[in-house]
Amino acid sequence: MRTSAYLAAVVFIGACISAPSAFAQDLFDLFGSSSNDPIQQAAPPPTHLRVTKSFRKKPRPAPAKVAKASRLFCVRTCDGRYYPIAAGGEATCQSICPNAETSVFKGSSIETAVNKDGRSYARLPNALRFRNEMVPQCSCLASSTTGLSYVNIDNDPTIRSGDIVANANGLMVASKARRSRITFRPISRSRIKAERLPAVSAVPVVLNSEAGTSSSATFASETSATAVPVAH
């Protein structure tokens, strides 16, 4: 009797243990799967990612540098004094300062200007010496008297369109287009009075030092405020 009860208990415990497994297996069968099927695992992430588009900002191009316009300077080498000239080169430079050694320099400023041999103004022995002292026997004029040097009116850098010039042919009005030489056309005194042109004084800008007479004179208009460079 006791043995039968013991066997019944063992059978009951075995049935309880196997029931969840069978029940779980029935659920897998119900949804079309089997407990014997291997468990599907997610694919591992790729080790290398391929970048199809770069998000880096492209560097902006540097702004173009604007080159400064070059100018011509007539330099008196005995004391470093310099005068801006518009055209004519060595001939104009020598006519401005006929009694001294001169050289033409080109650059955006006198500090960076160089001559035709590639020598810079700053390396001259007498660069800017005129600012500190007056060098004896260093003058553009042959005599000790001061005055105006001979300047060809066609190369005068101070002439502007509308300036009135008096020469051997009478009163002339200057006109100059961009990048072209100065031209002069006649103008009558009656037109000056009628149009009230501001021609007021006869200030000679071209002086023939040998003859001692004025060969040309300008009447500065109100539109021209640039002073004529005078070399002493």
C-alpha positions as CSV (number, residue, x, y, z in Angstrom):
1,M,0.0,0.0,0.0
2,R,2.8,2.3,1.0
3,T,4.7,1.4,-2.2
4,S,1.8,2.2,-4.4
5,A,1.4,5.6,-2.9
6,Y,5.1,6.3,-3.4
7,L,4.9,5.3,-7.1
8,A,1.9,7.5,-7.6
9,A,3.7,10.5,-6.1
10,V,6.7,9.9,-8.5
11,V,4.5,9.8,-11.5
12,F,2.7,13.0,-10.4
13,I,5.9,14.9,-10.0
14,G,7.3,13.7,-13.4
15,A,4.1,14.8,-15.1
16,C,4.4,18.3,-13.5
17,I,8.0,18.7,-14.7
18,S,7.3,17.6,-18.3
19,A,4.1,19.7,-18.7
20,P,5.7,23.2,-19.1
21,S,8.1,21.8,-21.8
22,A,5.3,20.2,-23.7
23,F,3.2,23.3,-23.3
24,A,6.0,25.5,-24.6
25,Q,6.6,23.1,-27.5
26,D,2.9,23.3,-28.4
27,L,3.1,27.1,-28.6
28,F,6.1,27.0,-31.0
29,D,4.3,24.6,-33.1
30,L,1.2,26.8,-33.1
31,F,3.2,29.8,-34.6
32,G,5.0,27.7,-37.1
33,S,8.3,27.2,-35.3
34,S,10.0,24.3,-33.6
35,S,12.1,24.2,-30.5
36,N,14.7,22.3,-32.5
37,D,15.2,25.3,-34.9
38,P,18.4,27.3,-34.2
39,I,17.9,30.7,-32.6
40,Q,18.3,33.5,-35.2
41,Q,20.7,36.2,-34.1
42,A,20.9,39.7,-35.4
43,A,23.6,40.4,-37.9
44,P,26.7,42.1,-36.4
45,P,27.1,45.8,-37.2
46,P,29.6,46.6,-40.0
47,T,33.1,47.3,-38.9
48,H,33.6,50.0,-41.6
49,L,31.1,52.7,-42.4
50,R,31.2,54.1,-45.9
51,V,30.7,57.9,-45.9
52,T,28.9,58.9,-49.0
53,K,28.9,62.7,-48.3
54,S,31.3,64.9,-46.6
55,F,30.0,67.5,-44.2
56,R,33.3,69.3,-43.9
57,K,33.1,73.0,-44.8
58,K,35.1,73.9,-47.8
59,P,37.7,76.7,-47.0
60,R,36.7,80.0,-48.6
61,P,39.2,81.3,-51.2
62,A,41.3,84.2,-50.0
63,P,40.3,87.6,-51.3
64,A,42.4,88.7,-54.2
65,K,45.0,91.3,-53.3
66,V,44.6,94.6,-55.1
67,A,47.8,95.8,-56.5
68,K,48.7,99.3,-55.7
69,A,49.4,101.6,-58.7
70,S,53.0,102.4,-59.3
71,R,54.3,106.0,-59.5
72,L,57.4,107.6,-60.9
73,F,59.7,109.6,-58.6
74,C,62.5,111.9,-59.7
75,V,65.2,111.7,-57.0
76,R,68.0,114.1,-56.5
77,T,70.8,111.8,-55.3
78,C,72.9,114.3,-53.5
79,D,70.3,114.7,-50.7
80,G,67.5,112.2,-51.5
81,R,64.9,114.9,-52.3
82,Y,62.3,113.5,-54.7
83,Y,59.6,114.9,-56.9
84,P,56.6,112.9,-58.4
85,I,56.5,113.0,-62.2
86,A,53.8,111.8,-64.5
87,A,55.7,110.9,-67.7
88,G,58.8,111.5,-69.6
89,G,61.2,109.4,-67.5
90,E,64.8,110.5,-67.3
91,A,64.3,113.5,-69.6
92,T,61.6,115.0,-67.5
93,C,63.5,114.3,-64.3
94,Q,66.6,116.0,-65.7
95,S,64.6,119.0,-66.9
96,I,63.2,119.4,-63.4
97,C,66.6,119.3,-61.8
98,P,69.2,120.2,-64.4
99,N,72.1,121.1,-62.1
100,A,72.2,117.9,-60.0
101,E,72.5,114.2,-60.5
102,T,69.1,112.6,-60.7
103,S,67.6,109.1,-61.0
104,V,64.0,107.9,-61.7
105,F,62.5,105.5,-59.2
106,K,59.2,103.5,-59.6
107,G,56.9,102.1,-56.9
108,S,53.7,102.6,-55.0
109,S,55.6,104.7,-52.5
110,I,59.0,106.3,-52.3
111,E,60.1,103.8,-49.5
112,T,59.5,100.8,-51.8
113,A,60.4,102.5,-55.1
114,V,63.3,101.0,-57.2
115,N,65.3,102.4,-60.1
116,K,66.0,100.7,-63.5
117,D,69.0,98.9,-61.9
118,G,66.8,97.3,-59.2
119,R,68.3,99.5,-56.4
120,S,65.7,100.6,-53.9
121,Y,65.5,104.3,-52.7
122,A,65.8,103.2,-49.1
123,R,69.3,101.9,-49.8
124,L,70.6,105.2,-51.2
125,P,73.4,106.7,-49.0
126,N,71.5,110.0,-48.9
127,A,67.9,108.7,-48.7
128,L,65.7,111.3,-46.9
129,R,68.8,113.3,-46.0
130,F,67.1,116.6,-47.1
131,R,64.8,116.3,-44.1
132,N,67.6,116.8,-41.7
133,E,70.0,119.2,-43.4
134,M,70.7,121.3,-46.4
135,V,73.6,119.8,-48.4
136,P,76.0,122.4,-49.8
137,Q,76.2,122.6,-53.5
138,C,73.1,120.3,-53.8
139,S,70.7,122.3,-55.9
140,C,68.7,121.9,-59.0
141,L,69.5,125.4,-60.2
142,A,72.9,126.6,-61.4
143,S,72.6,129.9,-59.6
144,S,72.0,130.5,-55.9
145,T,68.7,132.3,-56.6
146,T,65.5,130.4,-56.1
147,G,62.9,130.1,-58.9
148,L,60.9,127.7,-61.0
149,S,62.5,125.0,-63.0
150,Y,61.8,124.4,-66.6
151,V,59.0,121.9,-67.1
152,N,57.6,120.9,-70.4
153,I,53.9,121.9,-70.3
154,D,52.9,118.6,-72.0
155,N,54.4,116.7,-69.0
156,D,53.2,118.9,-66.2
157,P,51.5,116.5,-63.7
158,T,49.5,119.3,-62.2
159,I,47.5,120.1,-65.3
160,R,43.8,119.1,-65.1
161,S,41.0,119.2,-67.6
162,G,39.5,122.7,-67.6
163,D,42.8,124.5,-66.7
164,I,43.5,127.6,-68.8
165,V,47.0,128.0,-70.1
166,A,48.6,131.1,-71.8
167,N,51.3,130.4,-74.4
168,A,52.6,132.0,-77.5
169,N,49.3,131.3,-79.3
170,G,47.2,132.9,-76.6
171,L,44.8,131.5,-74.1
172,M,44.3,127.7,-74.3
173,V,42.1,125.4,-72.3
174,A,43.5,122.0,-71.3
175,S,41.6,118.7,-71.8
176,K,42.8,115.3,-71.0
177,A,41.0,111.9,-71.5
178,R,41.9,108.9,-69.3
179,R,45.3,107.5,-70.2
180,S,46.0,110.1,-72.9
181,R,48.2,113.1,-73.3
182,I,47.1,116.6,-72.6
183,T,45.7,118.6,-75.5
184,F,45.0,122.3,-75.7
185,R,42.4,124.2,-77.6
186,P,42.0,127.9,-78.1
187,I,39.6,129.9,-75.9
188,S,38.7,133.5,-76.3
189,R,38.7,136.2,-73.6
190,S,35.1,137.0,-74.4
191,R,34.1,133.4,-73.6
192,I,36.0,133.6,-70.3
193,K,33.9,136.7,-69.4
194,A,30.6,135.3,-70.7
195,E,31.0,131.9,-68.8
196,R,32.7,133.5,-65.8
197,L,35.5,131.1,-65.9
198,P,37.8,131.3,-62.8
199,A,40.9,132.4,-64.6
200,V,42.3,134.9,-62.2
201,S,46.1,135.2,-62.1
202,A,49.0,134.5,-64.4
203,V,51.4,132.3,-62.4
204,P,54.3,131.1,-64.5
205,V,54.9,127.4,-64.2
206,V,57.4,127.1,-67.0
207,L,60.4,129.3,-66.7
208,N,63.3,129.4,-69.1
209,S,66.2,130.0,-66.7
210,E,68.7,130.7,-69.5
211,A,66.6,133.4,-71.2
212,G,65.1,134.6,-68.0
213,T,61.7,134.8,-69.5
214,S,58.5,132.9,-69.1
215,S,57.6,130.7,-72.1
216,S,54.3,129.5,-70.8
217,A,51.9,130.3,-67.9
218,T,48.9,128.6,-66.4
219,F,45.8,130.2,-65.0
220,A,44.8,127.7,-62.3
221,S,41.1,127.0,-62.2
222,E,39.1,126.2,-59.0
223,T,39.0,122.5,-60.0
224,S,42.8,122.2,-59.9
225,A,44.2,122.5,-56.4
226,T,47.5,120.8,-56.9
227,A,50.6,122.9,-56.4
228,V,53.3,122.9,-59.0
229,P,56.4,121.1,-57.7
230,V,59.3,123.6,-57.4
231,A,62.9,122.3,-57.4
232,H,65.5,124.5,-55.7
